[in-house]
């Protein structure tokens, strides 16, 4: 199991691949497969059949998962790695670049 420090709602920047440089919030985290779903990144086409929810059917654009190693946390507009430490009896995440506590 991967030691993933990213959470849903975190603002990240893509560091490699076709969407390099794009920023977005994490929508979903798949800890088991070490993947994240970032809004507006890795858009894929999904072909759908008509159903009660979508009467028309057709091709829908949606986000696809990307590997968590290809994104970095954005702290004050700069990409940084994340660390963890115990503060007041609680485990908190810290930005490695500045040493500031994130949450």
QUIPEHU-V948028 format. One record per residue. N is the residue number from 1. BURIAL is b if it has 24 or more other ideal C-beta (glycine too) atoms within 12 Angstrom, else e. Layout:
n = {N/N}
burial = {BURIAL/BURIAL}
//
This chain:
n = {1/2/3/4/5/6/7/8/9/10/11/12/13/14/15/16/17/18/19/20/21/22/23/24/25/26/27/28/29/30/31/32/33/34/35/36/37/38/39/40/41/42/43/44/45/46/47/48/49/50/51/52/53/54/55/56/57/58/59/60/61/62/63/64/65/66/67/68/69/70/71/72/73/74/75/76/77/78/79/80/81/82/83/84/85/86/87/88/89/90/91/92/93/94/95/96/97/98/99/100/101/102/103}
burial = {e/e/e/b/b/b/e/e/e/b/b/b/b/b/b/e/e/e/b/e/e/b/b/b/b/b/b/e/b/e/e/e/e/e/b/b/b/b/b/e/b/b/e/e/e/e/e/e/e/e/e/e/e/e/e/e/e/e/e/e/e/e/b/b/b/b/b/b/e/b/b/b/b/b/b/e/e/e/b/b/b/b/e/e/e/e/e/e/e/e/e/e/b/e/b/e/e/e/e/e/e/b/e}
//
